[in-house]
């Protein structure tokens, strides 16, 4: 709900009539909460198992990417929803 609210507020403020689809904002909430609970956990990308990074680095990367996407108004993903979701996960 929080990620959808962040997305709609961003769309109203910027007057961009894009649609949102999916549950990625909710997944970002869960990922943000897990990364805050276990910041030293080692993560990897499923297709690149040899490339590992800490959960804290993943969290910073996700937040950075979504801030840049929101500021530059990239339209392929709903970065405002992702950012709202991950920030709520950090808060929880």
Biopython code that builds the backbone (N, CA, C, O; Angstrom):
import numpy as np
from Bio.PDB.StructureBuilder import StructureBuilder

atoms = [
    (1, "UNK", "N", (0.829, -1.186, 0.000)),
    (1, "UNK", "CA", (0.000, 0.000, 0.000)),
    (1, "UNK", "C", (0.876, 1.253, 0.000)),
    (1, "UNK", "O", (0.587, 2.215, -0.712)),
    (2, "UNK", "N", (1.940, 1.242, 0.795)),
    (2, "UNK", "CA", (2.816, 2.409, 0.879)),
    (2, "UNK", "C", (3.507, 2.664, -0.453)),
    (2, "UNK", "O", (3.640, 3.816, -0.866)),
    (3, "UNK", "N", (3.948, 1.611, -1.131)),
    (3, "UNK", "CA", (4.626, 1.807, -2.413)),
    (3, "UNK", "C", (3.663, 2.355, -3.465)),
    (3, "UNK", "O", (4.049, 3.192, -4.281)),
    (4, "UNK", "N", (2.422, 1.894, -3.452)),
    (4, "UNK", "CA", (1.423, 2.421, -4.383)),
    (4, "UNK", "C", (1.111, 3.871, -4.074)),
    (4, "UNK", "O", (0.958, 4.680, -4.989)),
    (5, "UNK", "N", (1.015, 4.208, -2.802)),
    (5, "UNK", "CA", (0.787, 5.596, -2.400)),
    (5, "UNK", "C", (1.928, 6.490, -2.873)),
    (5, "UNK", "O", (1.687, 7.579, -3.393)),
    (6, "UNK", "N", (3.164, 6.040, -2.698)),
    (6, "UNK", "CA", (4.320, 6.818, -3.158)),
    (6, "UNK", "C", (4.271, 7.013, -4.664)),
    (6, "UNK", "O", (4.580, 8.095, -5.163)),
    (7, "UNK", "N", (3.888, 5.978, -5.385)),
    (7, "UNK", "CA", (3.787, 6.062, -6.837)),
    (7, "UNK", "C", (2.727, 7.071, -7.267)),
    (7, "UNK", "O", (2.977, 7.906, -8.136)),
    (8, "UNK", "N", (1.549, 6.995, -6.663)),
    (8, "UNK", "CA", (0.472, 7.912, -7.037)),
    (8, "UNK", "C", (0.784, 9.353, -6.666)),
    (8, "UNK", "O", (0.484, 10.267, -7.433)),
    (9, "UNK", "N", (1.379, 9.565, -5.508)),
    (9, "UNK", "CA", (1.754, 10.929, -5.110)),
    (9, "UNK", "C", (2.763, 11.493, -6.101)),
    (9, "UNK", "O", (2.643, 12.646, -6.515)),
    (10, "UNK", "N", (3.752, 10.697, -6.486)),
    (10, "UNK", "CA", (4.747, 11.152, -7.459)),
    (10, "UNK", "C", (4.084, 11.493, -8.791)),
    (10, "UNK", "O", (4.421, 12.502, -9.410)),
    (11, "UNK", "N", (3.148, 10.664, -9.232)),
    (11, "UNK", "CA", (2.476, 10.912, -10.507)),
    (11, "UNK", "C", (1.602, 12.156, -10.461)),
    (11, "UNK", "O", (1.493, 12.875, -11.455)),
    (12, "UNK", "N", (0.984, 12.416, -9.326)),
    (12, "UNK", "CA", (0.164, 13.623, -9.189)),
    (12, "UNK", "C", (1.044, 14.862, -9.172)),
    (12, "UNK", "O", (0.738, 15.853, -9.834)),
    (13, "UNK", "N", (2.137, 14.809, -8.417)),
    (13, "UNK", "CA", (3.033, 15.966, -8.305)),
    (13, "UNK", "C", (3.689, 16.285, -9.645)),
    (13, "UNK", "O", (3.799, 17.454, -10.015)),
    (14, "UNK", "N", (4.124, 15.264, -10.371)),
    (14, "UNK", "CA", (4.819, 15.492, -11.640)),
    (14, "UNK", "C", (3.880, 15.523, -12.841)),
    (14, "UNK", "O", (4.312, 15.789, -13.963)),
    (15, "UNK", "N", (2.604, 15.253, -12.608)),
    (15, "UNK", "CA", (1.593, 15.257, -13.675)),
    (15, "UNK", "C", (1.962, 14.305, -14.814)),
    (15, "UNK", "O", (1.859, 14.659, -15.988)),
    (16, "UNK", "N", (2.391, 13.096, -14.454)),
    (16, "UNK", "CA", (2.693, 12.072, -15.449)),
    (16, "UNK", "C", (1.635, 10.975, -15.372)),
    (16, "UNK", "O", (1.499, 10.328, -14.334)),
    (17, "UNK", "N", (0.889, 10.756, -16.446)),
    (17, "UNK", "CA", (-0.217, 9.790, -16.417)),
    (17, "UNK", "C", (0.204, 8.362, -16.768)),
    (17, "UNK", "O", (-0.422, 7.739, -17.626)),
    (18, "UNK", "N", (1.231, 7.835, -16.140)),
    (18, "UNK", "CA", (1.665, 6.461, -16.404)),
    (18, "UNK", "C", (0.907, 5.492, -15.507)),
    (18, "UNK", "O", (0.463, 5.852, -14.416)),
    (19, "UNK", "N", (0.766, 4.265, -15.979)),
    (19, "UNK", "CA", (0.106, 3.245, -15.170)),
    (19, "UNK", "C", (1.152, 2.415, -14.430)),
    (19, "UNK", "O", (2.322, 2.378, -14.812)),
    (20, "UNK", "N", (0.712, 1.757, -13.376)),
    (20, "UNK", "CA", (1.583, 0.859, -12.618)),
    (20, "UNK", "C", (0.994, -0.539, -12.666)),
    (20, "UNK", "O", (-0.224, -0.714, -12.710)),
    (21, "UNK", "N", (1.870, -1.526, -12.656)),
    (21, "UNK", "CA", (1.417, -2.903, -12.732)),
    (21, "UNK", "C", (2.405, -3.788, -11.992)),
    (21, "UNK", "O", (3.616, -3.649, -12.161)),
    (22, "UNK", "N", (1.898, -4.689, -11.182)),
    (22, "UNK", "CA", (2.762, -5.657, -10.525)),
    (22, "UNK", "C", (2.884, -5.446, -9.033)),
    (22, "UNK", "O", (2.264, -4.556, -8.450)),
    (23, "UNK", "N", (3.701, -6.291, -8.435)),
    (23, "UNK", "CA", (3.893, -6.271, -6.986)),
    (23, "UNK", "C", (5.331, -5.948, -6.613)),
    (23, "UNK", "O", (5.773, -6.277, -5.512)),
    (24, "UNK", "N", (6.064, -5.311, -7.516)),
    (24, "UNK", "CA", (7.478, -5.060, -7.252)),
    (24, "UNK", "C", (7.691, -4.118, -6.075)),
    (24, "UNK", "O", (8.686, -4.250, -5.363)),
    (25, "UNK", "N", (6.791, -3.181, -5.854)),
    (25, "UNK", "CA", (6.918, -2.288, -4.698)),
    (25, "UNK", "C", (6.833, -3.051, -3.392)),
    (25, "UNK", "O", (7.567, -2.758, -2.448)),
    (26, "UNK", "N", (5.946, -4.025, -3.333)),
    (26, "UNK", "CA", (5.829, -4.861, -2.133)),
    (26, "UNK", "C", (7.059, -5.742, -1.950)),
    (26, "UNK", "O", (7.525, -5.943, -0.828)),
    (27, "UNK", "N", (7.575, -6.257, -3.038)),
    (27, "UNK", "CA", (8.799, -7.060, -2.955)),
    (27, "UNK", "C", (9.976, -6.213, -2.482)),
    (27, "UNK", "O", (10.832, -6.696, -1.741)),
    (28, "UNK", "N", (10.020, -4.963, -2.906)),
    (28, "UNK", "CA", (11.084, -4.062, -2.455)),
    (28, "UNK", "C", (10.953, -3.784, -0.961)),
    (28, "UNK", "O", (11.960, -3.610, -0.275)),
    (29, "UNK", "N", (9.722, -3.740, -0.449)),
    (29, "UNK", "CA", (9.514, -3.562, 0.990)),
    (29, "UNK", "C", (10.122, -4.728, 1.758)),
    (29, "UNK", "O", (10.840, -4.529, 2.738)),
    (30, "UNK", "N", (9.833, -5.933, 1.311)),
    (30, "UNK", "CA", (10.369, -7.127, 1.976)),
    (30, "UNK", "C", (11.894, -7.157, 1.858)),
    (30, "UNK", "O", (12.583, -7.457, 2.833)),
    (31, "UNK", "N", (12.413, -6.853, 0.693)),
    (31, "UNK", "CA", (13.859, -6.859, 0.492)),
    (31, "UNK", "C", (14.543, -5.801, 1.352)),
    (31, "UNK", "O", (15.608, -6.055, 1.913)),
    (32, "UNK", "N", (13.942, -4.619, 1.459)),
    (32, "UNK", "CA", (14.493, -3.571, 2.315)),
    (32, "UNK", "C", (14.515, -3.979, 3.776)),
    (32, "UNK", "O", (15.487, -3.711, 4.482)),
    (33, "UNK", "N", (13.454, -4.623, 4.233)),
    (33, "UNK", "CA", (13.390, -5.067, 5.631)),
    (33, "UNK", "C", (14.421, -6.160, 5.911)),
    (33, "UNK", "O", (15.078, -6.140, 6.952)),
    (34, "UNK", "N", (14.563, -7.106, 4.995)),
    (34, "UNK", "CA", (15.538, -8.187, 5.176)),
    (34, "UNK", "C", (16.961, -7.634, 5.168)),
    (34, "UNK", "O", (17.794, -8.050, 5.974)),
    (35, "UNK", "N", (17.240, -6.708, 4.270)),
    (35, "UNK", "CA", (18.584, -6.118, 4.208)),
    (35, "UNK", "C", (18.904, -5.322, 5.465)),
    (35, "UNK", "O", (20.066, -5.251, 5.864)),
    (36, "UNK", "N", (17.904, -4.725, 6.095)),
    (36, "UNK", "CA", (18.147, -4.007, 7.349)),
    (36, "UNK", "C", (18.350, -4.976, 8.511)),
    (36, "UNK", "O", (19.150, -4.702, 9.406)),
    (37, "UNK", "N", (17.649, -6.088, 8.512)),
    (37, "UNK", "CA", (17.782, -7.066, 9.592)),
    (37, "UNK", "C", (19.103, -7.830, 9.520)),
    (37, "UNK", "O", (19.678, -8.183, 10.550)),
    (38, "UNK", "N", (19.577, -8.082, 8.310)),
    (38, "UNK", "CA", (20.796, -8.873, 8.105)),
    (38, "UNK", "C", (21.752, -8.141, 7.162)),
    (38, "UNK", "O", (21.969, -8.604, 6.043)),
    (39, "UNK", "N", (22.330, -7.012, 7.582)),
    (39, "UNK", "CA", (23.156, -6.203, 6.675)),
    (39, "UNK", "C", (24.447, -6.878, 6.220)),
    (39, "UNK", "O", (25.003, -6.498, 5.189)),
    (40, "UNK", "N", (24.932, -7.857, 6.955)),
    (40, "UNK", "CA", (26.181, -8.514, 6.565)),
    (40, "UNK", "C", (25.960, -9.787, 5.753)),
    (40, "UNK", "O", (26.925, -10.436, 5.350)),
    (41, "UNK", "N", (24.717, -10.147, 5.511)),
    (41, "UNK", "CA", (24.419, -11.346, 4.717)),
    (41, "UNK", "C", (24.970, -11.180, 3.304)),
    (41, "UNK", "O", (24.908, -10.094, 2.727)),
    (42, "UNK", "N", (25.501, -12.252, 2.762)),
    (42, "UNK", "CA", (26.043, -12.225, 1.408)),
    (42, "UNK", "C", (24.954, -12.635, 0.420)),
    (42, "UNK", "O", (24.339, -13.691, 0.568)),
    (43, "UNK", "N", (24.723, -11.805, -0.574)),
    (43, "UNK", "CA", (23.705, -12.046, -1.594)),
    (43, "UNK", "C", (24.376, -12.227, -2.944)),
    (43, "UNK", "O", (25.533, -11.848, -3.127)),
    (44, "UNK", "N", (23.653, -12.800, -3.879)),
    (44, "UNK", "CA", (24.141, -12.898, -5.251)),
    (44, "UNK", "C", (22.941, -12.850, -6.193)),
    (44, "UNK", "O", (21.799, -13.053, -5.780)),
    (45, "UNK", "N", (23.218, -12.585, -7.437)),
    (45, "UNK", "CA", (22.188, -12.563, -8.472)),
    (45, "UNK", "C", (22.091, -13.984, -9.034)),
    (45, "UNK", "O", (23.114, -14.641, -9.232)),
    (46, "UNK", "N", (20.899, -14.449, -9.287)),
    (46, "UNK", "CA", (20.683, -15.854, -9.640)),
    (46, "UNK", "C", (21.506, -16.292, -10.850)),
    (46, "UNK", "O", (21.974, -17.430, -10.877)),
    (47, "UNK", "N", (21.696, -15.444, -11.837)),
    (47, "UNK", "CA", (22.447, -15.824, -13.028)),
    (47, "UNK", "C", (23.934, -15.511, -12.910)),
    (47, "UNK", "O", (24.713, -15.862, -13.797)),
    (48, "UNK", "N", (24.336, -14.854, -11.822)),
    (48, "UNK", "CA", (25.748, -14.536, -11.571)),
    (48, "UNK", "C", (26.131, -14.986, -10.164)),
    (48, "UNK", "O", (26.459, -14.143, -9.330)),
    (49, "UNK", "N", (26.099, -16.278, -9.875)),
    (49, "UNK", "CA", (26.317, -16.742, -8.502)),
    (49, "UNK", "C", (27.723, -16.478, -7.974)),
    (49, "UNK", "O", (27.929, -16.470, -6.760)),
    (50, "UNK", "N", (28.680, -16.264, -8.850)),
    (50, "UNK", "CA", (30.050, -16.003, -8.426)),
    (50, "UNK", "C", (30.253, -14.557, -7.986)),
    (50, "UNK", "O", (31.282, -14.238, -7.390)),
    (51, "UNK", "N", (29.307, -13.689, -8.264)),
    (51, "UNK", "CA", (29.387, -12.275, -7.906)),
    (51, "UNK", "C", (28.545, -12.052, -6.651)),
    (51, "UNK", "O", (27.317, -12.004, -6.726)),
    (52, "UNK", "N", (29.203, -11.917, -5.500)),
    (52, "UNK", "CA", (28.480, -11.734, -4.242)),
    (52, "UNK", "C", (28.689, -10.326, -3.706)),
    (52, "UNK", "O", (29.674, -9.660, -4.025)),
    (53, "UNK", "N", (27.750, -9.891, -2.893)),
    (53, "UNK", "CA", (27.802, -8.564, -2.282)),
    (53, "UNK", "C", (27.001, -8.616, -0.991)),
    (53, "UNK", "O", (26.175, -9.508, -0.797)),
    (54, "UNK", "N", (27.251, -7.657, -0.112)),
    (54, "UNK", "CA", (26.550, -7.642, 1.175)),
    (54, "UNK", "C", (25.137, -7.092, 1.005)),
    (54, "UNK", "O", (24.849, -6.376, 0.046)),
    (55, "UNK", "N", (24.279, -7.430, 1.932)),
    (55, "UNK", "CA", (22.904, -6.927, 1.900)),
    (55, "UNK", "C", (22.892, -5.407, 2.046)),
    (55, "UNK", "O", (22.045, -4.736, 1.457)),
    (56, "UNK", "N", (23.822, -4.864, 2.825)),
    (56, "UNK", "CA", (23.913, -3.411, 2.985)),
    (56, "UNK", "C", (24.259, -2.748, 1.652)),
    (56, "UNK", "O", (23.688, -1.710, 1.317)),
    (57, "UNK", "N", (25.179, -3.327, 0.894)),
    (57, "UNK", "CA", (25.525, -2.791, -0.423)),
    (57, "UNK", "C", (24.341, -2.889, -1.382)),
    (57, "UNK", "O", (24.098, -1.974, -2.168)),
    (58, "UNK", "N", (23.612, -3.991, -1.316)),
    (58, "UNK", "CA", (22.436, -4.157, -2.169)),
    (58, "UNK", "C", (21.390, -3.096, -1.858)),
    (58, "UNK", "O", (20.778, -2.531, -2.765)),
    (59, "UNK", "N", (21.190, -2.831, -0.581)),
    (59, "UNK", "CA", (20.212, -1.825, -0.169)),
    (59, "UNK", "C", (20.604, -0.446, -0.680)),
    (59, "UNK", "O", (19.768, 0.289, -1.206)),
    (60, "UNK", "N", (21.875, -0.096, -0.525)),
    (60, "UNK", "CA", (22.341, 1.208, -1.013)),
    (60, "UNK", "C", (22.221, 1.301, -2.534)),
    (60, "UNK", "O", (21.860, 2.350, -3.069)),
    (61, "UNK", "N", (22.521, 0.215, -3.221)),
    (61, "UNK", "CA", (22.399, 0.200, -4.673)),
    (61, "UNK", "C", (20.960, 0.347, -5.133)),
    (61, "UNK", "O", (20.682, 1.083, -6.081)),
    (62, "UNK", "N", (20.036, -0.351, -4.466)),
    (62, "UNK", "CA", (18.614, -0.252, -4.832)),
    (62, "UNK", "C", (18.093, 1.162, -4.612)),
    (62, "UNK", "O", (17.399, 1.717, -5.464)),
    (63, "UNK", "N", (18.431, 1.735, -3.471)),
    (63, "UNK", "CA", (17.970, 3.092, -3.170)),
    (63, "UNK", "C", (18.561, 4.077, -4.168)),
    (63, "UNK", "O", (17.848, 4.943, -4.677)),
    (64, "UNK", "N", (19.850, 3.957, -4.454)),
    (64, "UNK", "CA", (20.508, 4.870, -5.393)),
    (64, "UNK", "C", (19.894, 4.777, -6.784)),
    (64, "UNK", "O", (19.605, 5.796, -7.409)),
    (65, "UNK", "N", (19.698, 3.559, -7.264)),
    (65, "UNK", "CA", (19.125, 3.370, -8.596)),
    (65, "UNK", "C", (17.720, 3.960, -8.686)),
    (65, "UNK", "O", (17.377, 4.597, -9.682)),
    (66, "UNK", "N", (16.919, 3.755, -7.667)),
    (66, "UNK", "CA", (15.550, 4.263, -7.710)),
    (66, "UNK", "C", (15.480, 5.771, -7.506)),
    (66, "UNK", "O", (14.580, 6.417, -8.042)),
    (67, "UNK", "N", (16.402, 6.345, -6.747)),
    (67, "UNK", "CA", (16.449, 7.810, -6.634)),
    (67, "UNK", "C", (16.801, 8.412, -7.990)),
    (67, "UNK", "O", (16.156, 9.362, -8.435)),
    (68, "UNK", "N", (17.820, 7.862, -8.649)),
    (68, "UNK", "CA", (18.209, 8.360, -9.972)),
    (68, "UNK", "C", (17.062, 8.177, -10.963)),
    (68, "UNK", "O", (16.757, 9.090, -11.730)),
    (69, "UNK", "N", (16.428, 7.015, -10.955)),
    (69, "UNK", "CA", (15.307, 6.764, -11.858)),
    (69, "UNK", "C", (14.138, 7.694, -11.623)),
    (69, "UNK", "O", (13.464, 8.101, -12.569)),
    (70, "UNK", "N", (13.890, 8.036, -10.357)),
    (70, "UNK", "CA", (12.795, 8.953, -10.029)),
    (70, "UNK", "C", (13.138, 10.373, -10.454)),
    (70, "UNK", "O", (12.307, 11.062, -11.046)),
    (71, "UNK", "N", (14.347, 10.813, -10.157)),
    (71, "UNK", "CA", (14.757, 12.184, -10.497)),
    (71, "UNK", "C", (14.804, 12.379, -12.009)),
    (71, "UNK", "O", (14.350, 13.404, -12.518)),
    (72, "UNK", "N", (15.349, 11.407, -12.723)),
    (72, "UNK", "CA", (15.453, 11.519, -14.181)),
    (72, "UNK", "C", (14.181, 11.081, -14.906)),
    (72, "UNK", "O", (14.098, 11.158, -16.131)),
    (73, "UNK", "N", (13.195, 10.622, -14.140)),
    (73, "UNK", "CA", (11.891, 10.203, -14.664)),
    (73, "UNK", "C", (11.995, 9.107, -15.715)),
    (73, "UNK", "O", (11.361, 9.172, -16.768)),
    (74, "UNK", "N", (12.805, 8.105, -15.411)),
    (74, "UNK", "CA", (12.850, 6.937, -16.281)),
    (74, "UNK", "C", (11.486, 6.275, -16.237)),
    (74, "UNK", "O", (10.917, 6.118, -15.157)),
    (75, "UNK", "N", (10.956, 5.890, -17.365)),
    (75, "UNK", "CA", (9.582, 5.417, -17.425)),
    (75, "UNK", "C", (9.434, 3.900, -17.562)),
    (75, "UNK", "O", (8.311, 3.398, -17.531)),
    (76, "UNK", "N", (10.520, 3.165, -17.712)),
    (76, "UNK", "CA", (10.393, 1.719, -17.907)),
    (76, "UNK", "C", (9.914, 1.014, -16.640)),
    (76, "UNK", "O", (9.135, 0.064, -16.719)),
    (77, "UNK", "N", (10.369, 1.466, -15.481)),
    (77, "UNK", "CA", (9.954, 0.910, -14.192)),
    (77, "UNK", "C", (9.322, 2.013, -13.356)),
    (77, "UNK", "O", (9.551, 3.195, -13.608)),
    (78, "UNK", "N", (8.541, 1.637, -12.379)),
    (78, "UNK", "CA", (7.937, 2.618, -11.473)),
    (78, "UNK", "C", (8.887, 2.833, -10.290)),
    (78, "UNK", "O", (8.706, 2.259, -9.216)),
    (79, "UNK", "N", (9.895, 3.670, -10.513)),
    (79, "UNK", "CA", (10.930, 3.885, -9.504)),
    (79, "UNK", "C", (10.378, 4.519, -8.237)),
    (79, "UNK", "O", (10.893, 4.258, -7.149)),
    (80, "UNK", "N", (9.351, 5.342, -8.348)),
    (80, "UNK", "CA", (8.760, 5.953, -7.151)),
    (80, "UNK", "C", (8.129, 4.881, -6.257)),
    (80, "UNK", "O", (8.243, 4.953, -5.034)),
    (81, "UNK", "N", (7.476, 3.905, -6.851)),
    (81, "UNK", "CA", (6.893, 2.804, -6.068)),
    (81, "UNK", "C", (7.992, 1.963, -5.430)),
    (81, "UNK", "O", (7.886, 1.576, -4.266)),
    (82, "UNK", "N", (9.040, 1.681, -6.184)),
    (82, "UNK", "CA", (10.162, 0.915, -5.633)),
    (82, "UNK", "C", (10.802, 1.661, -4.468)),
    (82, "UNK", "O", (11.093, 1.070, -3.428)),
    (83, "UNK", "N", (11.015, 2.948, -4.645)),
    (83, "UNK", "CA", (11.638, 3.759, -3.599)),
    (83, "UNK", "C", (10.745, 3.830, -2.365)),
    (83, "UNK", "O", (11.228, 3.696, -1.241)),
    (84, "UNK", "N", (9.460, 4.039, -2.565)),
    (84, "UNK", "CA", (8.528, 4.052, -1.436)),
    (84, "UNK", "C", (8.503, 2.718, -0.710)),
    (84, "UNK", "O", (8.456, 2.678, 0.519)),
    (85, "UNK", "N", (8.534, 1.631, -1.461)),
    (85, "UNK", "CA", (8.530, 0.302, -0.859)),
    (85, "UNK", "C", (9.787, 0.011, -0.068)),
    (85, "UNK", "O", (9.710, -0.465, 1.064)),
    (86, "UNK", "N", (10.941, 0.291, -0.647)),
    (86, "UNK", "CA", (12.191, -0.013, 0.049)),
    (86, "UNK", "C", (12.373, 0.886, 1.272)),
    (86, "UNK", "O", (12.898, 0.436, 2.290)),
    (87, "UNK", "N", (11.952, 2.135, 1.190)),
    (87, "UNK", "CA", (12.064, 3.021, 2.355)),
    (87, "UNK", "C", (11.124, 2.583, 3.474)),
    (87, "UNK", "O", (11.465, 2.697, 4.651)),
    (88, "UNK", "N", (9.956, 2.089, 3.118)),
    (88, "UNK", "CA", (9.060, 1.553, 4.142)),
    (88, "UNK", "C", (9.656, 0.289, 4.768)),
    (88, "UNK", "O", (9.543, 0.083, 5.976)),
    (89, "UNK", "N", (10.277, -0.543, 3.963)),
    (89, "UNK", "CA", (10.940, -1.729, 4.488)),
    (89, "UNK", "C", (12.071, -1.380, 5.435)),
    (89, "UNK", "O", (12.275, -2.066, 6.438)),
    (90, "UNK", "N", (12.803, -0.332, 5.133)),
    (90, "UNK", "CA", (13.872, 0.140, 6.021)),
    (90, "UNK", "C", (13.271, 0.651, 7.322)),
    (90, "UNK", "O", (13.825, 0.422, 8.397)),
    (91, "UNK", "N", (12.149, 1.335, 7.229)),
    (91, "UNK", "CA", (11.480, 1.895, 8.406)),
    (91, "UNK", "C", (10.936, 0.805, 9.323)),
    (91, "UNK", "O", (11.032, 0.904, 10.546)),
    (92, "UNK", "N", (10.364, -0.237, 8.719)),
    (92, "UNK", "CA", (9.752, -1.318, 9.498)),
    (92, "UNK", "C", (10.851, -2.097, 10.165)),
    (92, "UNK", "O", (10.578, -3.062, 10.880)),
]
sb = StructureBuilder()
sb.init_structure("model")
sb.init_model(0)
sb.init_chain("A")
sb.init_seg("    ")
for serial, (resi, resn, name, xyz) in enumerate(atoms, 1):
    if name == "N":
        sb.init_residue(resn, " ", resi, " ")
    sb.init_atom(name, np.array(xyz, "f"), 0.0, 1.0, " ", f" {name:<3s}", serial, name[0])
structure = sb.get_structure()
